Amino acid sequence: MEEKFLQALESARLEAEKLGVRIRPVKTMADARRCLDGHRESDGFNLLAQKGRLELTLEALSTKKQFAPLFTDDQANNALNRLLEAGYF
């Protein structure tokens, strides 16, 4: 499941690049979890929000039901709160 998440995140990163938004690659689940543990959005979050493409963010992918078991409740809540504040849902 971790590999599928990282593949989905890489696909989203490549799609974001087509929109002119550069996002640093996330190579490991530890990196993804660390981003969600932090106090700020992932790279490109605000630019993707401006373009109406928050579905391409680490935060959005981490809240998908299929990937929920990969993250702690705190990480999932951080992601959800960031998305809610940006008007995603």
Backbone bond lengths (Angstrom), bond angles and torsions (degrees), N, CA, C in turn:
res aa  C-N    CA-C-N  psi(-1)  N-CA   C-N-CA  omega(-1)  CA-C   N-CA-C  phi
1 M - - - 1.448 - - 1.538 110.96 -
2 E 1.324 116.49 -36.54 1.465 119.40 178.97 1.518 110.96 -60.92
3 E 1.332 115.70 -42.26 1.469 119.64 179.67 1.531 111.11 -61.89
4 K 1.330 117.42 -40.29 1.463 120.92 178.87 1.531 110.61 -64.45
5 F 1.334 116.18 -39.08 1.458 119.39 178.23 1.532 110.24 -63.50
6 L 1.322 116.45 -47.55 1.463 120.19 -178.87 1.531 111.08 -63.83
7 Q 1.324 117.50 -35.57 1.466 120.93 176.14 1.532 110.64 -66.05
8 A 1.320 116.43 -42.71 1.467 120.54 178.68 1.527 110.20 -64.02
9 L 1.311 116.53 -39.55 1.461 120.87 179.18 1.527 110.88 -66.45
10 E 1.309 117.04 -39.06 1.464 120.73 177.94 1.533 110.53 -67.09
11 S 1.315 117.64 -40.52 1.467 120.91 176.35 1.526 110.92 -61.61
12 A 1.325 116.23 -41.47 1.464 120.71 178.22 1.527 110.41 -65.14
13 R 1.324 116.84 -38.86 1.469 120.66 179.06 1.524 110.43 -63.07
14 L 1.316 116.78 -42.94 1.467 120.86 179.42 1.526 111.37 -65.96
15 E 1.321 117.28 -38.51 1.464 121.67 176.64 1.532 110.25 -64.90
16 A 1.331 116.52 -40.20 1.464 120.58 178.17 1.531 110.44 -63.06
17 E 1.325 116.80 -38.41 1.466 120.13 178.52 1.525 111.16 -61.71
18 K 1.324 117.32 -35.48 1.464 120.80 177.16 1.527 111.21 -63.05
19 L 1.329 115.57 -24.78 1.470 121.56 178.41 1.525 111.70 -90.14
20 G 1.329 116.28 0.05 1.451 120.69 -179.33 1.513 114.41 86.90
21 V 1.334 116.77 14.81 1.463 121.40 179.58 1.523 108.19 -107.88
22 R 1.322 114.93 116.47 1.470 119.52 179.58 1.512 109.37 -91.18
23 I 1.316 114.96 127.77 1.456 122.12 179.19 1.528 107.69 -124.74
24 R 1.299 114.67 134.24 1.462 120.02 178.60 1.532 109.47 -65.69
25 P 1.333 117.71 133.43 1.471 119.74 179.04 1.536 111.40 -62.78
26 V 1.315 116.30 141.39 1.458 122.89 174.12 1.521 105.82 -106.48
27 K 1.314 116.48 114.06 1.463 121.44 -172.55 1.524 113.92 -93.40
28 T 1.335 117.40 -23.43 1.465 119.92 -175.93 1.527 110.68 -134.37
29 M 1.311 115.00 160.18 1.458 119.67 175.58 1.522 110.68 -66.19
30 A 1.322 116.78 -31.60 1.463 119.60 177.56 1.527 110.24 -60.95
31 D 1.327 116.96 -40.00 1.471 121.01 177.32 1.528 110.92 -64.82
32 A 1.328 116.61 -43.56 1.464 120.68 179.89 1.529 110.26 -62.33
33 R 1.311 116.15 -44.84 1.463 120.08 -179.93 1.527 111.27 -64.41
34 R 1.315 116.07 -39.50 1.463 120.91 179.10 1.534 110.51 -62.22
35 C 1.311 116.76 -39.88 1.472 120.41 177.31 1.528 111.03 -61.62
36 L 1.312 116.33 -40.95 1.462 119.90 -178.77 1.527 112.21 -76.03
37 D 1.323 116.41 -22.40 1.466 120.24 175.95 1.525 111.46 -76.67
38 G 1.322 116.27 -22.85 1.468 121.60 -176.44 1.509 112.87 -69.67
39 H 1.311 114.82 176.03 1.460 121.62 -176.24 1.527 113.31 -101.99
40 R 1.331 116.02 11.46 1.463 117.92 178.94 1.517 109.18 -138.13
41 E 1.302 114.43 166.16 1.458 120.72 -179.14 1.526 110.72 -69.06
42 S 1.323 115.09 161.84 1.460 120.38 175.53 1.526 109.93 -66.14
43 D 1.321 116.13 163.91 1.463 120.91 178.02 1.524 109.34 -57.77
44 G 1.299 116.77 134.15 1.452 121.60 176.57 1.521 114.88 83.83
45 F 1.331 117.86 -6.67 1.464 121.28 -176.88 1.525 111.13 -53.18
46 N 1.310 117.41 -52.12 1.471 120.46 -176.35 1.524 112.10 -66.58
47 L 1.326 116.96 -36.99 1.468 119.49 177.50 1.526 111.45 -66.76
48 L 1.327 115.95 -40.26 1.466 119.08 177.40 1.524 110.90 -68.83
49 A 1.328 117.38 -33.05 1.469 120.66 175.63 1.525 109.98 -62.69
50 Q 1.326 116.62 -43.27 1.466 120.80 179.61 1.524 111.31 -62.41
51 K 1.315 116.19 -31.61 1.466 120.87 -179.37 1.531 112.33 -89.80
52 G 1.340 116.28 0.80 1.460 119.70 -179.67 1.515 113.75 69.72
53 R 1.334 116.89 31.08 1.464 121.23 -175.46 1.536 111.98 -127.01
54 L 1.309 116.55 43.08 1.463 120.40 -179.83 1.523 113.14 -62.94
55 E 1.312 117.91 -17.82 1.468 120.08 178.07 1.524 112.02 -63.04
56 L 1.323 117.09 -14.48 1.465 121.63 179.77 1.526 112.84 -90.17
57 T 1.309 118.07 2.59 1.466 120.90 -176.69 1.523 112.36 -89.69
58 L 1.304 114.43 156.38 1.463 121.86 172.84 1.525 110.10 -54.29
59 E 1.314 115.73 -41.91 1.463 120.27 -178.70 1.529 111.97 -59.98
60 A 1.330 116.62 -45.72 1.465 120.24 -179.08 1.528 111.18 -66.68
61 L 1.305 116.82 -43.60 1.468 119.33 -179.97 1.524 111.51 -63.81
62 S 1.329 116.48 -36.87 1.462 119.41 -177.55 1.524 112.63 -70.81
63 T 1.331 117.96 -17.10 1.461 120.27 179.50 1.532 112.68 -92.97
64 K 1.314 116.86 -2.54 1.474 119.50 177.13 1.531 109.30 -67.95
65 K 1.308 114.96 139.01 1.461 121.69 -175.84 1.532 112.32 -52.62
66 Q 1.309 116.99 -42.16 1.466 120.42 -176.73 1.526 112.99 -64.90
67 F 1.344 117.18 -24.43 1.459 120.18 -177.98 1.529 113.42 -103.94
68 A 1.310 117.41 -2.85 1.468 121.92 -176.92 1.533 113.63 -53.56
69 P 1.341 119.18 -39.72 1.475 118.58 -178.53 1.538 114.62 -64.15
70 L 1.320 116.89 -13.77 1.465 120.22 -177.98 1.532 113.17 -79.58
71 F 1.330 116.91 -11.99 1.458 120.25 -171.97 1.520 111.56 -126.49
72 T 1.320 115.24 152.93 1.460 120.37 176.42 1.527 109.06 -74.56
73 D 1.308 116.01 165.94 1.464 120.10 176.65 1.521 111.01 -60.07
74 D 1.328 117.14 -40.41 1.467 120.23 179.51 1.526 111.57 -63.15
75 Q 1.323 116.62 -42.70 1.462 120.39 178.76 1.525 110.71 -63.77
76 A 1.319 116.66 -44.51 1.464 120.69 179.08 1.525 110.71 -63.72
77 N 1.319 117.05 -40.77 1.469 120.80 178.57 1.520 111.75 -65.70
78 N 1.337 116.95 -40.40 1.471 120.13 176.52 1.524 110.34 -59.44
79 A 1.329 116.02 -46.28 1.469 120.58 -179.53 1.524 110.26 -62.81
80 L 1.310 116.51 -46.42 1.460 120.68 -178.72 1.527 111.53 -63.20
81 N 1.314 117.12 -42.98 1.474 120.63 178.72 1.524 111.64 -61.34
82 R 1.327 116.97 -42.42 1.474 119.91 178.92 1.525 110.15 -62.29
83 L 1.320 115.85 -42.94 1.465 119.90 -179.86 1.524 111.53 -66.05
84 L 1.314 117.00 -41.78 1.452 120.84 179.02 1.529 111.22 -63.56
85 E 1.323 116.12 -42.92 1.470 120.23 178.37 1.518 112.30 -62.20
86 A 1.337 115.56 -29.59 1.468 120.36 179.49 1.526 112.05 -87.94
87 G 1.335 117.08 -0.51 1.457 120.60 177.67 1.511 115.07 79.81
88 Y 1.312 116.95 24.73 1.483 120.09 -176.37 1.518 113.28 -69.20
89 F 1.323 117.87 -38.91 1.475 120.55 -175.08 1.505 111.03 -100.13
